[in-house]
Amino acid sequence: MLESLAILGYVGLVIFCVARGCRFPGDLDRRIVSAHSLADSVARLDERCVAASAMAGHVLGGSVRLACRADGRLNSFRPVFSGEFREEGAAVVLVGEFGMAAATQVFLVVWFGGLGVALARILFAAVVAGQRDAWAGGLFCALMLLACTALVRSAKRASAGDIAWLTTALRDALR
């Protein structure tokens, strides 16, 4: 029973850390006021998300999920805007936040979680069982964790301009 709770706690910690790491700082609760009705706002934004445009994603009902497409390709580590249209009084407001794609977050949870479990097992074997050759595997796992962390950070840094571009594109579509 205690082992199951420890595993659940570890999984929860990995999910929490990856979710925090996949956010783009300072871009929570982005609010964009539309000059149009709810139906017109949805139609205008959906119109801008055609296959050949630089803004890719879908607008279904009041739900919006959009990303910037550079050179005709989507990058899994690029920011994705997830939000919804809300009617606040007489105004229609698009409210959402930027983060990495859900599939990317799932991949990172599996990657970090698997490496963390492997590192823990290797360290356990090296310390408790006294297997001296296990230290090389532990070093490899630690380096892989650092490499993945560096990949996420560099990808976020490289796509920092996408948030401003996508925010401007959303504002232009809703004017």
C-alpha positions as CSV (number, residue, x, y, z in Angstrom):
1,M,0.0,0.0,0.0
2,L,2.8,2.4,0.9
3,E,4.6,1.6,-2.3
4,S,1.5,2.4,-4.3
5,L,1.1,5.8,-2.6
6,A,4.8,6.5,-3.3
7,I,4.3,5.7,-7.0
8,L,1.2,7.9,-7.2
9,G,3.0,10.7,-5.4
10,Y,5.9,10.5,-7.8
11,V,3.6,10.5,-10.9
12,G,1.8,13.5,-9.5
13,L,5.1,15.3,-8.9
14,V,6.3,14.6,-12.4
15,I,3.0,15.8,-14.0
16,F,3.1,18.9,-11.8
17,C,6.7,19.7,-12.7
18,V,6.1,19.1,-16.5
19,A,2.9,21.2,-16.5
20,R,4.8,24.1,-14.8
21,G,7.8,23.7,-17.1
22,C,5.5,23.8,-20.3
23,R,3.9,27.1,-19.4
24,F,5.2,30.3,-20.9
25,P,5.9,32.8,-18.1
26,G,3.8,35.9,-17.9
27,D,1.1,34.8,-20.3
28,L,-1.6,33.4,-18.1
29,D,-5.2,34.7,-18.5
30,R,-4.7,36.5,-21.8
31,R,-7.8,38.5,-22.6
32,I,-8.7,39.8,-26.0
33,V,-11.9,41.9,-26.5
34,S,-13.8,41.4,-29.7
35,A,-15.6,44.2,-31.6
36,H,-18.1,41.6,-32.9
37,S,-20.9,39.4,-31.6
38,L,-20.1,35.9,-30.4
39,A,-21.1,34.2,-33.6
40,D,-19.2,36.7,-35.8
41,S,-16.1,36.4,-33.6
42,V,-16.0,32.6,-33.9
43,A,-16.6,32.9,-37.7
44,R,-13.9,35.6,-38.1
45,L,-11.3,33.6,-36.2
46,D,-12.2,30.3,-37.9
47,E,-11.8,32.0,-41.2
48,R,-8.2,33.0,-40.4
49,C,-7.3,29.4,-39.6
50,V,-7.2,27.9,-43.1
51,A,-4.7,25.3,-44.0
52,A,-2.3,27.6,-45.8
53,S,-2.2,30.4,-43.2
54,A,0.4,31.0,-40.5
55,M,-2.1,30.5,-37.8
56,A,-3.1,26.9,-37.4
57,G,-5.6,25.3,-35.1
58,H,-9.3,25.0,-34.6
59,V,-12.2,27.1,-33.4
60,L,-15.2,24.9,-32.4
61,G,-18.1,26.7,-30.9
62,G,-16.7,28.9,-28.2
63,S,-13.5,26.9,-27.8
64,V,-10.2,28.0,-29.4
65,R,-6.9,26.2,-29.8
66,L,-4.4,27.9,-32.0
67,A,-0.6,27.8,-32.7
68,C,1.8,29.7,-34.9
69,R,3.0,27.8,-38.0
70,A,6.4,29.0,-39.3
71,D,7.6,27.9,-42.7
72,G,4.4,25.8,-43.1
73,R,5.3,23.5,-40.2
74,L,4.2,23.1,-36.6
75,N,6.8,22.8,-33.9
76,S,5.7,20.7,-30.9
77,F,7.5,23.0,-28.4
78,R,5.9,26.2,-29.7
79,P,3.3,27.9,-27.7
80,V,-0.3,27.0,-28.2
81,F,-3.1,29.4,-27.3
82,S,-6.0,27.6,-25.6
83,G,-9.1,29.6,-24.7
84,E,-12.7,30.2,-25.1
85,F,-15.1,33.0,-26.0
86,R,-17.1,34.5,-23.2
87,E,-19.9,37.0,-23.2
88,E,-19.2,39.6,-20.4
89,G,-22.0,42.1,-20.4
90,A,-22.3,43.6,-23.9
91,A,-18.7,42.6,-24.9
92,V,-17.4,39.3,-26.2
93,V,-14.0,38.4,-24.8
94,L,-11.5,35.7,-25.8
95,V,-9.9,34.4,-22.6
96,G,-7.1,31.9,-22.6
97,E,-3.4,31.1,-21.9
98,F,-0.3,29.9,-23.7
99,G,1.3,26.5,-23.1
100,M,2.8,23.6,-25.0
101,A,0.7,21.2,-26.9
102,A,-1.0,18.4,-24.8
103,A,0.8,15.7,-26.7
104,T,4.2,17.3,-26.0
105,Q,3.3,17.5,-22.3
106,V,2.3,13.8,-22.3
107,F,5.6,12.9,-24.0
108,L,7.6,14.9,-21.5
109,V,5.8,13.3,-18.5
110,V,6.6,9.9,-19.9
111,W,10.2,10.9,-20.7
112,F,11.0,12.6,-17.3
113,G,9.0,10.0,-15.4
114,G,10.8,7.1,-17.1
115,L,14.2,8.6,-16.6
116,G,13.4,9.4,-13.0
117,V,12.3,5.9,-12.2
118,A,15.4,4.5,-14.0
119,L,17.7,6.9,-12.1
120,A,16.1,5.9,-8.8
121,R,16.4,2.2,-9.5
122,I,20.0,2.6,-10.6
123,L,20.9,4.6,-7.5
124,F,19.1,2.0,-5.3
125,A,21.2,-0.8,-7.0
126,A,24.4,1.2,-6.6
127,V,23.9,2.2,-2.9
128,V,21.9,-0.7,-1.4
129,A,23.0,-3.6,-3.5
130,G,26.6,-2.3,-3.7
131,Q,26.8,-2.7,-7.5
132,R,29.6,-0.4,-8.4
133,D,29.0,-0.6,-12.2
134,A,25.5,0.9,-11.8
135,W,26.9,4.4,-11.3
136,A,27.6,4.8,-15.0
137,G,23.9,4.2,-15.7
138,G,23.0,6.7,-13.1
139,L,25.2,9.3,-14.7
140,F,23.7,8.5,-18.1
141,C,20.1,9.0,-16.7
142,A,21.1,12.3,-15.0
143,L,22.6,13.6,-18.3
144,M,19.5,12.6,-20.2
145,L,17.4,14.5,-17.7
146,L,19.6,17.6,-18.1
147,A,19.5,17.3,-21.9
148,C,15.7,17.1,-21.9
149,T,15.5,20.1,-19.6
150,A,17.9,22.0,-21.8
151,L,15.8,21.1,-24.9
152,V,12.6,22.4,-23.4
153,R,14.2,25.6,-22.2
154,S,15.9,26.3,-25.5
155,A,12.7,25.6,-27.4
156,K,10.8,28.0,-25.2
157,R,13.4,30.6,-25.7
158,A,13.5,30.1,-29.5
159,S,9.7,30.5,-29.8
160,A,9.3,33.5,-27.4
161,G,8.3,35.8,-30.3
162,D,5.5,33.5,-31.3
163,I,3.4,34.6,-28.3
164,A,3.5,38.3,-29.4
165,W,2.8,37.3,-33.0
166,L,-0.1,35.1,-32.2
167,T,-1.6,37.7,-29.8
168,T,-1.4,40.3,-32.5
169,A,-3.0,37.9,-35.1
170,L,-5.8,37.2,-32.6
171,R,-6.4,40.9,-32.0
172,D,-6.4,41.7,-35.7
173,A,-8.9,38.9,-36.4
174,L,-11.3,40.2,-33.7
175,R,-11.1,43.9,-34.7
